[in-house]
Amino acid sequence: MIQETKHISFDLWLTLIRSGKDFKKEKAKQFCSFFQVQADAVEVEKTFREVDLLCNRINETVGKNVDSFEMYMLVLHKLGADMSSLRPETLEEFYRHTEQLFFRYPPQLLNDEILTLLKTLKSRGYTLNILSNTGYIKGRLLRRLMEYNGIAQYMDFQVYSDEVYASKPSPAIFEQMYRQAQDIYAGSLSKQNIVHIGDNILTDVGGAKSFGINAFLINEQSMTLKNIEDELSVFIA
């Protein structure tokens, strides 16, 4: 018997939010200036993308999480920078500058209905969470962003890969989410009471189903209350 959905887990990037206009371009300029890299911003932005794709693939395959500082070091290496004197505190300082830039060019909600959708789902008794892989942007900054854009008020908890050292589609990160969801229901929540929603067929849908919870694929056009309710009806007995 298919059980009623009680808890909804959301991916973040390209499910609830998208990158802010010009952030990547401005970060590339800042990177060149801070590390005195002898390359133009276009080349740096391209290298950022290459490293991001590589680390995403590593995370998806191995199931762990390549740290953002490791990613920045890979970018420096690919650009031929001298890293002999590089220290953790230098990377932390650069990241603080990135945080400031992040809020000058903040990510945008995927569409205008997102906050209304989350508010309505909460009012109908669903519990909600974010379950997101991270890359250059750490979970600690995404938590601040969720407060800034109003999403946090509707979330019962948030799980980020850099904080739990596991990435989707690994069952380890879905286990983290499941345990926190069970705590809300004092252990009475089954896996079949959970639906995970995301835009990636491998990490979101494949990972969730392999773990034993329901999932469906979403995109900007289908991220509406009606479409979600239509999908949820499939999981209700």
N, C-alpha and C positions, 0 to 999 in steps of 0.2 A: 504493500500500500504506500503510495506517495504521500509524504507528510507535508503539512502546511509550512510555508516559508515564514520564518520569524525574524531572521537576521540577514541583512544585505551587506555584502562587502564590495567596496568600490576600488578599482584601480584609480590612479590619479591622472598621470600625463595622458592627454588625448582621450580621456574618459570624462574628467571633470574640468581640467584646465589645459591650456596650451601656452607655449613659450611667449614671452612678451616681445613685441616688435622691437627690433634693433638691439636686444640684450646681447645676443651672441656676437654681433659685430662690435659692439662697444667693449665687451669682455676681451675680445681678441686684441683690440687696441691697448687696453689696460695691461694685458699680459705682456705685450711687447715692451711697453714702457717700464713696467715693474721689474721684469727680469732682464731688461736690456737685450732683448732678442733681436738679432740681425735678420729680420724677415718682415715682410709687410703683413698687414692685418688680414688680408685675404688668404695668404698662405697659412697663417696661424689658425684662422677659422676653419679652413679645410682640414688641417691637422687635428684640431679639436674633434671634428666630426669623425675622422678615421679612427682615432683612439676611442671615442665613444662607442662606435660600432664594434670595435674589437673587444672592449671590456664588457659590453652587453652580451656578446657571444660567449665570452669566458664565463660570465655569471650564469647565463642560461644553461651552459653545458656542465659546469662544475657544481653550480648550486650555491656558491659562496658569494662574497661581495668584494670586488676590487675597490679599494678606498679612493676617495676623490683626490687625495694628495698623491697617491700612486699614479692616478691618471694624469695629473699635471706633470709629474716627473716623466712619464712616457712622452708627453707632448714636448717637453724640453729636450729629451733625448732625440726624438725624431727630427727636431729642428737644429740639432747639432750644438746645443748650448753646453757650456762648461758647468757641470754640477758638482765639482770637487768641493766647493765650499758651501753647498746648499745644506740648510739646517731645517728641522721641523718647525721652528719658530718663524722662519722665513715664509714657509708655505702657509702657516696659520695667519701671518700678517696679510699675505696676498688674499687669502680667503675672506678676511674681514673686509677688505676693499671690495671683493666680489659681492658680499652681502649687501653693502651699501648700493652698489650698482644694480643689484637684483631688485631692490625696491624703487629704484628710479625707472626701471623698465620691467615692471612686475608681470608675471604670467596673467593671462586673462581667463575668465570662465569660458568653458567650451561653447556655451550658448547662454542666452538670456534667461532660460528656464531653469538653470541648475539649482539656484537657491530655493526657488518655489517648489521644485521637485523634491529636494531633500526635506524641506519643511513639511510638505504634505505626507511624505513617507513616515516621518517621525510622528506626525499627528495621528496616523493610522496604526500606530503601535509597533512599527518595525524598529529594531535596533540597527545601527549603522556603524561601519568602520571604513577607514582607508587602508589599503594594502598595496604598497608601492615599492618598486625597485628604485634605487637611487643611482646617480652617476656623479657628475661634477657638483651637484647640489645636494648637500647633506640633509638628513632628516630633521636635524635641529632647525635648519632654516625653513624647511617646508612646514614645520609646525607653526612657525611665526607667520608664514604666508597664509596658512589656513585660518588663523585669527584675523589677519588683515582683510581677507576677502570674504569672511563670513561663513565659510564652510565648517569651521571647527565647532561652532555652536550646535550643529546637528550630528556630530560624530561622537559615538560612545568611546571610541579609542582609535588610535592611528598606529600602524606598523610600517616601519621603513627598513629596507634591507641592510643599510649600513649600521643600524642599531641592533639588529638581531644576527648579523653576520651570515645571512642566508638570503638568496634571491629567488624569485619566481622563475621557473616552475618547480623549484625544489619543494618537496613536502615539508621541509623544516620550517619554511616561512608560513606556510598554510597552517601548520601545527601551532605556531605562535598565535596566529589569528584565532584559531579554533578554541584554544585555551582561554583567551581573553573573552571571547564571546560566551563560552560556557560559564565563566565567572559571573556574568550578568544574570544568567538564568539559574545560578546555583547548581550547575552541573546537569541540568535537565535538558539541555539543548543537544540534539543529535546533528550529525553532519548533514542529514537530509532536510534539516530545517534552515540550511544556509544556502544562499545564492551569491556567487561572486560575479561581478559585472566588470568587463574590461574590453579594451580595443585590440588586444594581441591574442591571436588564436593559439600560439604556443605557450606563452607564459601565463596568461589569464585563464583561457578556456581549458587548454591542455593540462596545466598545472592543477587547476581546481578539480577537474574531473578525475585526474589520477589520484588525488588525495581523497576523493569520495564525496565531494560536495557538488552541488549543481552550479552551472555557469552558463552565461550566454554572452555572445559577442555584441559589442555596441559600437556605434560611430556617432558623429555629430548630429546627423539627421535623425537617428533613432533614439538619441538620449532625451526622451520626453516622458512625461508621466504616463501618458496613454500607452506608449510602446512598452515601458517597463511593466506596467500592470498587465498588459496582454501577455508578456513573457512569463510573469510570475504566476499567472493563472494556470500555466502548464504544470507548475510544481505543486498545485493545491489539489488535494484529494476531492 
